[in-house]
Amino acid sequence: MAELFTGISQIRYEGPASKNPLAFKFYDAERTVFGKPMREHLPFAMAWWHNLCNAGKDMFGDATADKSFGSKSGTMEHAKAKVDAGFEFMQKVGIRFFCFHDVDLVPEAEDINETNRRLDEITDYMLEKMKSTGIQCLWGTANMFSNPRFMNGAGSSNSAEVFCFAAAQVKKALELTVKLGGRGYVFWGGREGYETLLNTDMKFEQENIARLMRMAVNYGRSIGFKGDFYIEPKPKEPMKHQYDYDAATAIGFLRANGLDKEFKLNIEANHATLAGHTFQHDLRVSRINGMLGSIDANQGDLLLGWDTDEFPFDVYEATMCMYEVLKSGGLTGGFNFDAKTRRPSYTYEDMFEAFILGMDTFALGLIKAAALIEDGRVDAFTAERYASYKEGIGARIASGEATLEECAAKAAAAKAPALPGSGRQEYLESVVNSVLFS
């Protein structure tokens, strides 16, 4: 196979002083943080759909980047060319994992049986590359939102025929994930929602989504899939209202349908902010519920109301992300760069520089999150803020022993409570700044 990315060699760590655009400034794979090398804290993955498929086309303009990789689009030759390009790219940038949708890998045929044959062929080819490079599959999923048949969703569709087609796609995508050794399988309900309640049976649709997920769990376990299933929350776009709105909503759905023992969450930064939360908020909700599984590492533009999937450059946000990940003890999944270069950034060099940016951002976030935890002031302040629950009536409340009458009697004896201690938000923000910029 001829080298595609000529003139670009293996990306190396050169340190913060480096001015080389094709070198890492902060991502030092072997640097030890909290007893583990950085590469173990940060199992980065390439999103097949963005890096190898997205050519910059948007609703207002045609593609700007050439992602043909020397072959004709829509052919199996192109599918194999993307495999060659992807593995060369991952080797050169030091990415150890990839994620995929089924129809990222091959052009979808009119007949699902032919699509599946093509998927078998391409994954045989991918396995050869995986064995020779050591690169692994992080997770797989099925694209059940692009084709017009999914205009009303997949599991939530009003058509039983469409539901069955979605089930067939999930079945095959699970088989491919097992074949490629994937750590997880993701449900991103890109159209699992509604446009108007005037024509929607919300209860039935949500129950049907749960039925599809239950079928997937049963089949996946029957064929030897031992990884986690994930839900990836998103509030809107393409549907006006999606059922997996945010982390709390997704967790509630899983518990209501008895799926919480099999599923964790794959949290995407851009989706959290579209839901009106910070990235850290949805990570914290997932962590405290024991359901933080994997992360889509990107960011959105807060001035725009849609999913821009930018490569992450906000070190403050990455630091607070890694604070949650370290507190969680790490991820069962990894950090998938569900991100694309901006439309005017159309060269191969831009692809490499984008991944360098993202990997450096999260590496610096890891370093600073570890420093913030070691500094201890934020954790110590938070613990002290709830000190009134360590003794007396507070301890009885926290243990579940106190009664309503007992609390009321305490209030009556005190006549009026003193103001709670100051939250000192500005002080804590200054602590974070001092750790980030010291």
C-alpha positions as CSV (number, residue, x, y, z in Angstrom):
1,M,0.0,0.0,0.0
2,A,1.4,3.4,-1.0
3,E,1.8,6.0,1.7
4,L,-1.0,8.5,1.5
5,F,0.0,11.2,4.0
6,T,3.4,11.9,2.4
7,G,5.6,14.4,4.2
8,I,4.0,13.7,7.5
9,S,5.9,11.4,9.8
10,Q,5.1,10.0,13.2
11,I,3.9,12.7,15.5
12,R,6.2,13.1,18.5
13,Y,6.1,14.8,21.8
14,E,8.4,17.9,21.8
15,G,7.2,19.8,24.9
16,P,5.5,23.1,25.6
17,A,8.3,25.2,24.0
18,S,7.9,23.5,20.6
19,K,6.7,25.6,17.7
20,N,6.4,22.6,15.4
21,P,2.7,22.4,14.4
22,L,3.1,18.6,13.8
23,A,4.3,17.8,17.3
24,F,2.6,17.3,20.7
25,K,3.2,20.0,23.3
26,F,1.5,18.3,26.3
27,Y,0.6,14.8,25.2
28,D,3.5,12.7,26.4
29,A,2.1,9.1,26.2
30,E,4.5,7.6,28.7
31,R,4.3,10.4,31.3
32,T,3.0,9.1,34.6
33,V,0.1,10.8,36.2
34,F,-1.4,9.3,39.4
35,G,0.5,6.1,38.9
36,K,-0.5,5.5,35.3
37,P,1.0,6.5,31.9
38,M,-1.0,9.2,30.1
39,R,-1.9,6.9,27.3
40,E,-3.9,4.7,29.8
41,H,-5.7,7.7,31.3
42,L,-6.5,8.9,27.8
43,P,-7.5,6.0,25.4
44,F,-8.1,8.3,22.4
45,A,-10.2,7.1,19.5
46,M,-10.8,8.3,15.9
47,A,-14.4,8.8,14.8
48,W,-14.5,7.0,11.4
49,W,-17.5,9.2,10.2
50,H,-15.8,12.6,10.7
51,N,-12.2,12.0,10.0
52,L,-12.6,9.7,7.0
53,C,-16.1,10.6,5.7
54,N,-16.8,14.2,6.4
55,A,-15.6,16.5,3.6
56,G,-17.0,19.8,4.8
57,K,-20.3,19.8,3.0
58,D,-23.0,21.6,4.9
59,M,-26.6,22.8,4.2
60,F,-25.3,25.9,2.4
61,G,-22.3,24.6,0.5
62,D,-20.6,21.6,-1.1
63,A,-17.6,19.7,0.2
64,T,-14.2,21.5,0.5
65,A,-12.0,18.5,1.5
66,D,-11.0,15.6,-0.6
67,K,-11.8,12.4,1.3
68,S,-11.7,10.2,-1.8
69,F,-8.2,8.9,-0.8
70,G,-7.6,8.2,-4.5
71,S,-10.7,6.2,-5.2
72,K,-14.3,6.7,-6.5
73,S,-16.8,7.5,-3.8
74,G,-19.6,5.0,-3.2
75,T,-17.6,2.0,-4.1
76,M,-16.0,-0.8,-2.1
77,E,-12.6,0.4,-3.4
78,H,-13.3,3.7,-1.6
79,A,-14.3,1.8,1.5
80,K,-10.9,0.0,1.5
81,A,-9.1,3.3,0.7
82,K,-10.7,4.7,3.9
83,V,-9.4,1.8,5.9
84,D,-5.9,2.3,4.5
85,A,-6.1,6.1,5.2
86,G,-7.5,5.6,8.7
87,F,-4.9,3.1,9.9
88,E,-2.0,5.1,8.4
89,F,-3.5,8.2,10.1
90,M,-4.0,6.5,13.5
91,Q,-0.5,5.1,13.4
92,K,1.1,8.4,12.6
93,V,-0.8,10.4,15.2
94,G,-0.6,7.7,17.9
95,I,-4.3,7.0,18.2
96,R,-4.9,3.4,19.5
97,F,-8.7,3.1,19.0
98,F,-11.5,3.9,16.5
99,C,-15.3,4.1,16.6
100,F,-17.7,3.4,13.7
101,H,-21.2,3.4,12.5
102,D,-22.1,0.6,10.1
103,V,-22.7,2.8,7.0
104,D,-19.4,4.7,7.7
105,L,-17.6,1.6,6.6
106,V,-19.3,0.8,3.4
107,P,-21.8,2.3,1.0
108,E,-25.3,1.2,1.9
109,A,-27.0,-1.0,-0.7
110,E,-30.7,-1.2,-1.6
111,D,-30.8,-4.7,-0.1
112,I,-29.7,-5.1,3.5
113,N,-28.3,-8.5,2.7
114,E,-25.9,-6.9,0.2
115,T,-25.0,-4.2,2.8
116,N,-24.2,-7.0,5.3
117,R,-22.1,-8.8,2.7
118,R,-20.1,-5.6,2.2
119,L,-19.7,-5.1,5.9
120,D,-18.3,-8.6,6.3
121,E,-15.8,-8.0,3.5
122,I,-14.6,-4.6,4.8
123,T,-14.3,-5.8,8.4
124,D,-12.2,-8.8,7.3
125,Y,-9.9,-6.2,5.7
126,M,-9.9,-4.1,8.9
127,L,-9.0,-7.1,11.0
128,E,-5.9,-7.6,9.0
129,K,-4.9,-4.0,9.7
130,M,-5.7,-4.3,13.4
131,K,-3.6,-7.4,13.7
132,S,-0.6,-5.7,12.0
133,T,-0.9,-2.4,13.9
134,G,-2.3,-3.2,17.3
135,I,-5.0,-0.6,16.8
136,Q,-8.3,-1.6,18.5
137,C,-12.1,-0.8,18.2
138,L,-13.4,1.3,21.1
139,W,-17.1,1.0,20.2
140,G,-19.5,0.4,17.3
141,T,-23.0,1.6,16.5
142,A,-25.6,1.6,13.8
143,N,-26.6,4.7,11.8
144,M,-30.4,4.8,12.3
145,F,-30.9,8.4,11.5
146,S,-29.6,9.3,8.0
147,N,-31.8,7.2,5.8
148,P,-35.3,8.7,5.1
149,R,-36.9,5.5,6.5
150,F,-35.8,6.8,9.9
151,M,-37.7,10.1,9.6
152,N,-39.7,9.2,12.8
153,G,-36.8,7.5,14.5
154,A,-35.8,3.8,14.7
155,G,-37.0,2.3,18.0
156,S,-39.5,5.2,18.2
157,S,-40.8,4.7,14.7
158,N,-44.6,4.4,14.1
159,S,-43.8,1.7,11.5
160,A,-43.2,-1.9,12.7
161,E,-41.3,-2.5,9.4
162,V,-38.9,0.3,10.1
163,F,-38.5,-1.0,13.7
164,C,-37.6,-4.4,12.3
165,F,-35.1,-2.9,9.9
166,A,-33.5,-1.0,12.8
167,A,-33.3,-4.3,14.8
168,A,-31.6,-5.9,11.8
169,Q,-29.0,-3.1,11.7
170,V,-28.4,-3.3,15.4
171,K,-27.9,-7.1,15.1
172,K,-25.3,-6.7,12.4
173,A,-23.6,-3.8,14.1
174,L,-23.3,-5.9,17.3
175,E,-21.9,-8.8,15.4
176,L,-19.3,-6.4,13.8
177,T,-18.4,-4.9,17.2
178,V,-17.8,-8.4,18.6
179,K,-15.8,-9.4,15.5
180,L,-13.6,-6.3,15.9
181,G,-13.2,-6.7,19.7
182,G,-15.0,-3.5,20.6
183,R,-15.2,-2.4,24.2
184,G,-18.7,-1.0,23.9
185,Y,-21.8,-0.5,21.8
186,V,-23.6,2.9,21.6
187,F,-27.2,3.9,21.1
188,W,-27.3,7.4,19.8
189,G,-31.0,8.2,19.3
190,G,-30.4,10.7,16.6
191,R,-34.1,10.8,15.7
192,E,-35.6,9.0,18.8
193,G,-38.0,11.8,19.6
194,Y,-40.9,13.9,18.2
195,E,-41.7,17.0,16.3
196,T,-45.2,17.5,17.7
197,L,-47.3,15.8,20.4
198,L,-50.4,16.0,18.2
199,N,-49.4,12.8,16.4
200,T,-47.2,11.1,19.0
201,D,-47.9,8.3,21.5
202,M,-44.9,9.2,23.8
203,K,-45.4,6.3,26.2
204,F,-45.6,3.7,23.4
205,E,-42.5,5.2,21.7
206,Q,-40.4,5.2,24.8
207,E,-41.5,1.6,25.6
208,N,-40.5,0.5,22.1
209,I,-37.1,2.1,22.4
210,A,-36.6,0.1,25.6
211,R,-37.8,-3.0,23.8
212,L,-35.2,-2.6,21.1
213,M,-32.4,-2.0,23.7
214,R,-33.5,-5.1,25.6
215,M,-33.4,-7.1,22.4
216,A,-29.9,-5.8,21.7
217,V,-28.7,-6.7,25.2
218,N,-30.1,-10.2,25.0
219,Y,-28.6,-10.8,21.6
220,G,-25.3,-9.2,22.3
221,R,-24.7,-11.3,25.4
222,S,-25.7,-14.5,23.5
223,I,-22.9,-13.9,20.9
224,G,-20.3,-13.1,23.5
225,F,-20.3,-9.3,23.8
226,K,-19.0,-8.6,27.2
227,G,-18.6,-4.8,27.0
228,D,-20.9,-2.0,28.1
229,F,-23.9,-0.7,26.2
230,Y,-24.1,3.1,26.1
231,I,-26.7,5.7,25.6
232,E,-25.4,9.0,24.3
233,P,-27.7,11.8,25.4
234,K,-28.6,14.7,23.2
235,P,-31.4,17.2,23.6
236,K,-32.3,18.3,20.1
237,E,-31.2,18.5,16.4
238,P,-32.2,16.7,14.3
239,M,-35.5,16.1,16.2
240,K,-37.0,19.1,18.0
241,H,-37.3,17.0,21.2
242,Q,-35.3,13.9,21.7
243,Y,-36.1,11.4,24.5
244,D,-32.5,11.0,25.6
245,Y,-32.3,14.8,26.4
246,D,-29.5,14.8,29.0
247,A,-27.6,12.5,31.4
248,A,-30.3,12.7,34.1
249,T,-33.1,11.9,31.6
250,A,-31.2,9.0,30.1
251,I,-30.5,7.5,33.6
252,G,-34.1,7.9,34.5
253,F,-35.2,6.1,31.3
254,L,-32.7,3.3,31.9
255,R,-33.8,2.7,35.5
256,A,-37.5,2.9,34.6
257,N,-37.0,0.2,32.0
258,G,-34.7,-2.1,34.0
259,L,-31.7,-1.4,31.7
260,D,-29.5,0.3,34.2
261,K,-27.4,-2.8,35.0
262,E,-26.4,-3.2,31.3
263,F,-26.0,0.4,30.2
264,K,-23.7,3.3,31.0
265,L,-23.6,6.7,29.4
266,N,-21.4,8.1,26.6
267,I,-21.3,11.8,27.3
268,E,-20.6,14.3,24.5
269,A,-19.4,17.8,25.5
270,N,-21.3,19.5,22.7
271,H,-24.6,17.7,23.6
272,A,-24.3,18.7,27.2
273,T,-24.0,22.3,26.3
274,L,-26.9,22.1,23.9
275,A,-29.0,20.8,26.8
276,G,-28.2,23.9,28.7
277,H,-25.6,22.3,31.0
278,T,-21.8,22.4,31.3
279,F,-19.9,19.4,30.1
280,Q,-18.8,18.8,33.7
281,H,-22.5,18.8,34.8
282,D,-23.5,15.8,32.7
283,L,-20.2,14.0,33.6
284,R,-20.9,14.6,37.4
285,V,-24.5,13.3,37.1
286,S,-23.2,10.2,35.3
287,R,-20.4,9.7,37.8
288,I,-22.4,10.0,41.0
289,N,-24.9,7.5,39.6
290,G,-22.1,5.0,38.7
291,M,-22.9,5.4,35.0
292,L,-20.0,7.3,33.5
293,G,-18.7,5.0,30.8
294,S,-17.2,6.8,27.8
295,I,-16.8,10.3,26.4
296,D,-17.1,12.0,23.0
297,A,-14.4,14.6,23.2
298,N,-15.4,17.7,21.3
299,Q,-16.9,21.1,22.0
300,G,-19.5,23.4,20.6
301,D,-19.7,27.1,19.9
302,L,-21.9,28.7,22.6
303,L,-22.9,31.4,20.1
304,L,-24.5,28.8,17.8
305,G,-27.5,26.6,18.6
306,W,-26.5,23.4,16.9
307,D,-24.0,20.6,17.1
308,T,-20.8,22.1,15.7
309,D,-18.5,19.2,16.8
310,E,-15.4,21.3,17.1
311,F,-12.0,19.8,18.2
312,P,-11.6,20.7,21.9
313,F,-9.3,23.6,22.7
314,D,-10.8,24.8,26.0
315,V,-8.3,23.7,28.7
316,Y,-10.6,24.9,31.5
317,E,-13.4,22.6,30.3
318,A,-11.0,19.7,29.7
319,T,-9.6,20.1,33.2
320,M,-13.0,19.9,34.8
321,C,-13.8,16.9,32.6
322,M,-10.6,15.1,33.7
323,Y,-11.4,16.0,37.3
324,E,-14.6,14.0,37.0
325,V,-12.8,11.1,35.2
326,L,-10.1,10.9,37.8
327,K,-12.7,11.0,40.6
328,S,-14.5,8.2,38.8
329,G,-11.4,6.0,38.6
330,G,-11.2,6.2,34.9
331,L,-13.5,5.1,32.0
332,T,-14.6,1.6,30.8
333,G,-14.6,3.2,27.4
334,G,-12.4,6.0,26.1
335,F,-12.2,9.5,24.5
336,N,-13.7,9.5,21.0
337,F,-12.9,12.6,19.0
338,D,-16.4,13.0,17.6
339,A,-15.1,16.2,16.0
340,K,-14.4,17.5,12.6
341,T,-12.1,20.2,11.2
342,R,-13.8,23.5,10.3
343,R,-15.0,23.7,6.7
344,P,-12.1,26.0,5.6
345,S,-9.6,23.6,7.1
346,Y,-9.6,21.2,4.3
347,T,-6.0,19.7,4.0
348,Y,-4.5,16.5,5.3
349,E,-2.2,18.6,7.5
350,D,-5.4,20.2,9.1
351,M,-6.6,16.7,10.0
352,F,-3.3,16.0,11.9
353,E,-3.2,19.4,13.5
354,A,-6.8,19.0,14.7
355,F,-6.0,15.8,16.5
356,I,-2.8,17.2,18.0
357,L,-4.9,20.1,19.3
358,G,-7.5,17.8,20.9
359,M,-5.0,15.3,22.3
360,D,-2.9,18.2,23.8
361,T,-6.0,19.8,25.3
362,F,-7.0,16.7,27.1
363,A,-3.4,15.9,28.1
364,L,-3.1,19.4,29.7
365,G,-6.6,18.9,31.3
366,L,-5.4,15.6,32.8
367,I,-2.2,17.3,34.2
368,K,-4.1,20.2,35.7
369,A,-7.0,18.0,37.1
370,A,-4.4,15.9,38.9
371,A,-2.8,19.1,40.2
372,L,-6.2,20.4,41.4
373,I,-6.9,17.2,43.3
374,E,-3.4,17.1,44.8
375,D,-3.8,20.8,45.8
376,G,-6.8,19.7,47.8
377,R,-8.4,23.1,48.5
378,V,-11.5,22.6,46.4
379,D,-12.2,19.2,47.9
380,A,-11.5,20.3,51.4
381,F,-13.8,23.3,51.1
382,T,-16.6,21.2,49.7
383,A,-16.3,18.7,52.6
384,E,-16.2,21.5,55.2
385,R,-19.3,23.1,53.6
386,Y,-21.4,20.1,54.6
387,A,-19.8,19.7,58.1
388,S,-23.1,20.3,59.9
389,Y,-24.2,16.8,58.7
390,K,-21.3,15.2,60.6
391,E,-22.7,15.4,64.1
392,G,-25.9,16.0,66.1
393,I,-29.2,16.4,64.2
394,G,-27.2,16.7,60.9
395,A,-25.7,13.2,61.4
396,R,-29.1,11.8,62.1
397,I,-30.5,13.3,59.0
398,A,-27.6,12.0,56.8
399,S,-28.1,8.5,58.3
400,G,-31.8,8.5,57.6
401,E,-32.6,8.1,61.3
402,A,-34.2,11.6,61.9
403,T,-37.9,12.1,61.8
404,L,-39.9,15.0,60.5
405,E,-41.0,15.7,64.1
406,E,-37.5,15.7,65.4
407,C,-36.3,18.2,62.7
408,A,-39.3,20.4,63.4
409,A,-38.5,20.4,67.2
410,K,-34.9,21.4,66.5
411,A,-36.1,24.3,64.4
412,A,-38.6,25.4,67.0
413,A,-35.9,25.4,69.7
414,A,-33.5,27.4,67.5
415,K,-36.3,29.9,66.5
416,A,-34.5,30.8,63.3
417,P,-31.4,29.3,61.6
418,A,-28.2,31.2,61.1
419,L,-27.2,31.9,57.5
420,P,-25.3,29.0,55.9
421,G,-21.6,29.6,55.5
422,S,-20.4,31.5,52.5
423,G,-20.1,29.5,49.3
424,R,-16.9,31.4,48.4
425,Q,-17.4,30.8,44.7
426,E,-15.0,33.5,43.7
427,Y,-12.3,32.2,45.9
428,L,-12.7,28.7,44.5
429,E,-12.5,30.0,41.0
430,S,-9.3,31.8,41.9
431,V,-7.9,28.5,43.2
432,V,-8.7,26.8,39.9
433,N,-7.0,29.7,38.0
434,S,-4.0,29.5,40.2
435,V,-3.6,25.8,39.5
436,L,-4.2,26.1,35.8
437,F,-1.8,29.0,35.2
438,S,0.9,28.5,37.8
